[in-house]
Amino acid sequence: MYLLVLVVFVSIHTIDASEIKLRGTEDAMNYLVRFGYLRKDLPLPDADGMSRPPTEYRLAMRKFQKRYGLPVTGRLDSQTRKLMSTPRCGNPDFDVSNSHQFKPEFLYANNDTKQFLRRKKRYNIPDEHLKWSKRLITWQ
């Protein structure tokens, strides 16, 4: 049963290569949103604004290019377009739904001395029933 759930979960989060056809800058921006380089709540600029996209989009493009070892230009060049057109899994590279994703979030016993108490964990698994049911695992 668990194997069936795993197979269904993996098959849902994969993409057919035909789904990633970049026709222009707007498709590239949708790609960046889809895979976690841009927040979903940012509005996409209109067709006229795509020739000079806002700063957030250029920063996201630079982040994508840096992550995959491309020349960091912040523009949709031929190498970036080619990489974005290759097949890949459907999971985002980053979880941008959390505003604190790039900052480690710690809880402190005393804010003045920054005495470490414990780290707050964040999960990439959206459903509670897909997480481990046991916290303490023993070995025999």
Backbone as numpy.savetxt, mean C-alpha at the origin, in Angstrom:
# Nx Ny Nz CAx CAy CAz Cx Cy Cz
-10.63 -27.49 5.48 -11.45 -26.29 5.48 -10.59 -25.03 5.48
-9.52 -25.06 6.33 -8.64 -23.89 6.40 -7.91 -23.68 5.08
-7.56 -24.78 4.42 -6.90 -24.67 3.13 -7.82 -24.03 2.10
-9.09 -24.39 2.14 -10.07 -23.81 1.21 -10.20 -22.31 1.45
-10.27 -21.90 2.71 -10.37 -20.47 3.03 -9.12 -19.74 2.55
-7.96 -20.35 2.74 -6.71 -19.73 2.29 -6.68 -19.58 0.78
-7.10 -20.61 0.06 -7.11 -20.56 -1.41 -8.07 -19.48 -1.90
-9.24 -19.39 -1.28 -10.21 -18.37 -1.68 -9.66 -16.98 -1.38
-9.05 -16.81 -0.22 -8.49 -15.51 0.16 -7.40 -15.08 -0.81
-6.51 -15.99 -1.16 -5.42 -15.67 -2.08 -5.95 -15.38 -3.48
-6.94 -16.14 -3.91 -7.47 -15.93 -5.27 -8.21 -14.60 -5.38
-8.81 -14.14 -4.30 -9.50 -12.86 -4.32 -8.50 -11.72 -4.44
-7.33 -11.87 -3.83 -6.35 -10.79 -3.79 -5.32 -10.87 -4.91
-5.59 -11.61 -5.97 -4.69 -11.62 -7.11 -5.34 -10.90 -8.27
-4.53 -10.41 -9.16 -5.03 -9.64 -10.29 -4.58 -10.30 -11.58
-5.45 -10.34 -12.53 -5.08 -10.79 -13.85 -4.25 -9.69 -14.51
-3.23 -10.08 -15.26 -2.35 -9.10 -15.90 -3.11 -8.18 -16.83
-4.22 -8.63 -17.37 -4.98 -7.79 -18.30 -5.64 -6.62 -17.59
-5.77 -6.70 -16.25 -6.40 -5.61 -15.52 -5.48 -4.40 -15.37
-4.18 -4.58 -15.54 -3.24 -3.48 -15.34 -2.77 -2.98 -16.69
-3.62 -2.30 -17.38 -3.26 -1.67 -18.65 -3.23 -0.17 -18.42
-2.05 0.42 -18.47 -1.93 1.86 -18.26 -2.14 2.58 -19.58
-3.22 3.34 -19.65 -3.50 4.10 -20.86 -3.02 5.55 -20.73
-2.79 5.98 -19.51 -2.37 7.37 -19.34 -2.04 7.67 -17.89
-1.87 8.94 -17.63 -1.49 9.39 -16.29 -2.59 9.10 -15.27
-3.83 9.23 -15.68 -4.94 8.97 -14.75 -4.93 7.52 -14.29
-4.65 6.58 -15.18 -4.54 5.17 -14.79 -3.37 4.96 -13.83
-2.28 5.66 -14.06 -1.13 5.55 -13.16 -1.48 6.07 -11.76
-2.25 7.14 -11.70 -2.66 7.67 -10.40 -3.60 6.70 -9.70
-4.50 6.08 -10.45 -5.38 5.06 -9.86 -4.56 3.87 -9.35
-3.52 3.51 -10.07 -2.61 2.44 -9.66 -1.96 2.79 -8.32
-1.48 4.03 -8.20 -0.83 4.46 -6.96 -1.80 4.44 -5.79
-3.05 4.78 -6.04 -4.07 4.71 -4.98 -4.33 3.26 -4.61
-4.48 2.42 -5.63 -4.84 1.01 -5.42 -3.79 0.26 -4.61
-2.52 0.57 -4.81 -1.46 -0.17 -4.14 -0.83 0.58 -2.97
-1.52 1.60 -2.47 -1.17 2.19 -1.19 -0.17 3.32 -1.20
0.13 3.88 -2.34 1.07 5.00 -2.39 0.37 6.33 -2.18
-0.93 6.37 -2.39 -1.74 7.57 -2.17 -2.93 7.22 -1.31
-3.38 8.19 -0.51 -4.59 7.98 0.28 -5.80 7.94 -0.64
-6.77 7.12 -0.28 -7.97 6.97 -1.11 -8.86 8.20 -1.05
-8.73 9.00 0.00 -9.62 10.16 0.15 -9.16 11.37 -0.67
-7.99 11.30 -1.29 -7.55 12.41 -2.14 -8.30 12.36 -3.46
-8.88 13.47 -3.89 -9.59 13.45 -5.18 -8.60 13.41 -6.33
-8.95 12.65 -7.36 -8.12 12.63 -8.57 -8.35 13.92 -9.33
-7.30 14.53 -9.85 -7.49 15.77 -10.62 -8.20 15.48 -11.94
-8.78 16.51 -12.50 -9.47 16.35 -13.78 -8.45 16.14 -14.90
-8.94 15.90 -16.10 -8.06 15.60 -17.24 -7.09 16.74 -17.53
-7.52 17.99 -17.34 -6.63 19.13 -17.58 -5.52 19.21 -16.54
-5.83 18.80 -15.31 -4.84 18.88 -14.24 -3.82 17.76 -14.27
-4.03 16.75 -15.10 -3.12 15.62 -15.12 -1.78 15.95 -15.78
-1.74 16.99 -16.59 -0.46 17.36 -17.20 0.50 17.92 -16.15
-0.05 18.54 -15.11 0.75 19.03 -14.00 0.10 18.56 -12.71
0.32 17.29 -12.32 -0.36 16.76 -11.15 0.09 17.43 -9.86
-0.76 17.42 -8.84 -0.42 18.03 -7.56 0.79 17.36 -6.90
1.32 18.02 -5.90 2.52 17.57 -5.21 2.36 16.17 -4.63
1.18 15.85 -4.06 0.98 14.53 -3.45 1.20 13.42 -4.46
0.74 13.63 -5.68 0.88 12.60 -6.70 2.33 12.45 -7.15
3.04 13.55 -7.26 4.45 13.47 -7.63 5.27 12.78 -6.54
4.95 13.09 -5.28 5.64 12.42 -4.17 5.35 10.93 -4.15
4.11 10.56 -4.43 3.75 9.14 -4.48 4.48 8.43 -5.61
4.60 9.10 -6.75 5.32 8.51 -7.88 6.80 8.34 -7.54
7.37 9.32 -6.86 8.77 9.22 -6.43 8.96 8.06 -5.46
8.01 7.91 -4.55 8.06 6.82 -3.58 8.01 5.46 -4.28
7.13 5.34 -5.28 7.02 4.10 -6.06 8.33 3.82 -6.80
8.88 4.84 -7.44 10.11 4.66 -8.20 11.29 4.28 -7.29
11.36 4.90 -6.14 12.44 4.59 -5.20 12.31 3.16 -4.69
11.09 2.73 -4.39 10.86 1.38 -3.85 11.31 0.31 -4.84
11.11 0.54 -6.12 11.42 -0.48 -7.13 12.72 -0.21 -7.88
13.54 0.69 -7.39 14.87 0.90 -7.95 14.89 1.58 -9.31
13.87 2.35 -9.60 13.82 3.10 -10.86 14.45 4.48 -10.66
14.83 5.15 -11.74 15.29 6.53 -11.60 14.18 7.39 -11.00
14.48 8.09 -9.91 13.47 8.85 -9.18 13.28 10.20 -9.85
12.22 10.31 -10.65 11.92 11.55 -11.36 10.61 12.18 -10.90
9.72 11.38 -10.34 8.41 11.89 -9.96 7.46 12.01 -11.14
7.87 11.53 -12.29 7.04 11.59 -13.50 6.79 10.18 -14.02
5.76 10.04 -14.81 5.43 8.75 -15.41 6.25 8.58 -16.68
7.47 8.07 -16.51 8.33 7.84 -17.68 8.12 6.42 -18.20
8.86 6.05 -19.23 8.64 4.76 -19.88 8.99 3.58 -18.97
10.05 3.70 -18.16 10.42 2.61 -17.25 9.35 2.41 -16.18
8.84 3.50 -15.64 7.80 3.41 -14.62 6.52 2.83 -15.21
6.16 3.28 -16.39 4.96 2.77 -17.06 5.09 1.26 -17.32
6.28 0.83 -17.74 6.50 -0.59 -18.02 6.36 -1.42 -16.75
6.94 -0.95 -15.64 6.84 -1.68 -14.38 5.41 -1.72 -13.87
4.68 -0.62 -14.00 3.29 -0.59 -13.55 2.40 -1.50 -14.39
2.82 -1.82 -15.60 2.02 -2.67 -16.48 2.28 -4.15 -16.27
3.29 -4.50 -15.48 3.58 -5.92 -15.26 2.59 -6.50 -14.26
2.31 -7.82 -14.36 1.39 -8.46 -13.42 1.95 -8.44 -12.00
1.06 -8.34 -11.03 1.45 -8.36 -9.63 0.26 -8.78 -8.78
0.51 -9.04 -7.50 -0.58 -9.42 -6.61 -1.46 -8.20 -6.33
-2.60 -8.43 -5.74 -3.53 -7.34 -5.49 -3.36 -6.66 -4.15
-2.43 -7.12 -3.33 -2.23 -6.52 -2.02 -1.45 -5.22 -2.15
-1.84 -4.20 -1.40 -1.11 -2.93 -1.46 0.28 -3.06 -0.85
1.20 -2.23 -1.31 2.54 -2.19 -0.74 2.53 -1.50 0.61
1.62 -0.55 0.79 1.50 0.20 2.03 0.03 0.28 2.41
-0.23 0.35 3.71 -1.60 0.54 4.18 -1.75 2.02 4.50
-2.33 2.78 3.57 -2.44 4.22 3.77 -3.71 4.61 4.49
-4.51 3.64 4.91 -5.73 3.99 5.64 -5.39 4.49 7.04
-4.24 4.08 7.56 -3.80 4.55 8.87 -2.90 5.76 8.68
-3.22 6.84 9.36 -2.41 8.04 9.20 -1.05 7.89 9.88
-0.90 6.91 10.78 0.34 6.73 11.51 1.20 5.61 10.94
1.02 5.27 9.69 1.69 4.09 9.15 3.21 4.20 9.12
3.76 5.38 8.91 5.20 5.50 8.78 5.87 5.84 10.10
5.10 6.15 11.13 5.67 6.48 12.42 5.40 5.31 13.37
6.42 4.76 14.02 6.14 3.72 15.00 5.37 4.33 16.16
4.33 3.66 16.58 3.50 4.19 17.64 3.76 3.41 18.91
4.27 4.08 19.92 4.60 3.44 21.17 3.74 4.03 22.28
3.53 3.24 23.30 2.87 3.71 24.50 3.94 3.84 25.58
3.94 4.94 26.29 4.95 5.19 27.29 4.32 5.25 28.68
5.09 4.79 29.67 4.62 4.85 31.04 4.65 6.29 31.54
5.63 7.05 31.09 5.78 8.43 31.52 6.22 9.25 30.31
5.43 10.21 29.91 5.75 11.00 28.72 7.01 11.85 28.89
7.34 12.24 30.13 8.52 13.07 30.34 9.80 12.29 30.10
9.86 11.06 30.58 11.09 10.27 30.45 11.05 9.33 29.26
9.91 9.22 28.61 9.74 8.34 27.45 10.10 6.89 27.79
9.73 6.48 29.01 9.99 5.11 29.42 9.10 4.18 28.59
9.71 3.24 27.90 8.99 2.37 26.97 8.06 1.42 27.73
6.81 1.34 27.30 5.86 0.43 27.92 5.57 -0.74 26.99
5.00 -0.50 25.83 4.76 -1.55 24.85 4.43 -0.93 23.50
4.61 -1.72 22.47 4.34 -1.26 21.11 2.92 -1.61 20.72
2.28 -0.72 19.99 0.93 -0.97 19.49 1.05 -1.63 18.13
0.43 -2.79 17.95 0.53 -3.53 16.70 -0.56 -3.12 15.74
-0.22 -3.17 14.45 -1.18 -2.92 13.39 -1.14 -4.12 12.46
-2.29 -4.53 11.98 -2.36 -5.70 11.12 -2.75 -5.30 9.71
-2.26 -6.05 8.74 -2.63 -5.85 7.35 -3.82 -6.73 6.98
-4.23 -7.62 7.89 -5.35 -8.51 7.64 -6.62 -7.79 8.08
-7.56 -7.53 7.16 -8.72 -6.72 7.50 -9.76 -7.42 8.36
-9.93 -8.73 8.23 -10.99 -9.43 8.95 -10.45 -10.06 10.22
-11.22 -9.91 11.30 -10.82 -10.46 12.59 -10.75 -11.98 12.55
-11.67 -12.62 11.83 -11.71 -14.09 11.84 -10.55 -14.72 11.08
-9.76 -13.94 10.35 -8.60 -14.48 9.64 -7.33 -14.41 10.48
-7.38 -13.75 11.65 -6.21 -13.65 12.51 -6.09 -14.93 13.35
-4.92 -15.12 13.94 -4.71 -16.27 14.80 -5.66 -16.20 15.99
-6.24 -17.33 16.34 -7.17 -17.35 17.46 -6.44 -17.47 18.80
-5.21 -17.96 18.80 -4.46 -18.13 20.04 -3.32 -17.13 20.09
-3.12 -16.56 21.27 -2.02 -15.63 21.44 -0.78 -16.34 21.97
-0.97 -17.37 22.79 0.14 -18.11 23.37 0.29 -19.42 22.62
1.42 -19.60 21.98 1.68 -20.83 21.23 2.77 -21.59 21.95
2.51 -22.87 22.23 3.49 -23.71 22.92 4.08 -24.71 21.95
5.24 -25.19 22.31 5.93 -26.15 21.47 6.25 -27.38 22.29
6.11 -28.54 21.69 6.41 -29.78 22.41 7.54 -30.52 21.73
